[in-house]
Structures are given as C-alpha cells and as structure tokens.
C-alpha cells in the first residue's frame, strides 16, 4: 500500500512538471510575435544617454543613427 502511494505521488509530480513545462514553452513561443524583423522600422523608445539626458528615437528622424549599448565604466554588467 505504501509503495502504491509513493508511485502515485511520483506520477502526480511528473504530470505537474510536464504541465508547467508546457505552459512555460507556450508563453515563450507566443512572445515571438512581438519580435522586430530585419528591415522593419524600429519602434519608438526613449533612453538616457551618457550625459543623463533623455533622448528618443524620434529626435533623430530622417538622420542616420547607430545605437550602441555599453556598460558605464566601473559598473557591474
């Protein structure tokens, strides 16, 4: 009887693990619909530059622009 209960617990844990894995897989695969495609226009966004000034993509409309991300000196990451 104890062995049967132990087996049932193992099966339940197995099915819960499978269900959680499937939910995670589906949630990650659905986010691909928001990906930016090569050749598409960049979405509007705002960032702080190296001088701590807020700049937006629309500030550079009609100009060539290279966006380069780098960590500030002596900071983690």
Buried (B, 14 or more C-beta within 10 A) or exposed (E): EEEEEEEEEEEEEEEEEEEEEEEEEEEEEEEEEEEEEEEEEEEEEEEEEEEEEEEEBEEEEEEEEEEEEEEEEEEEE
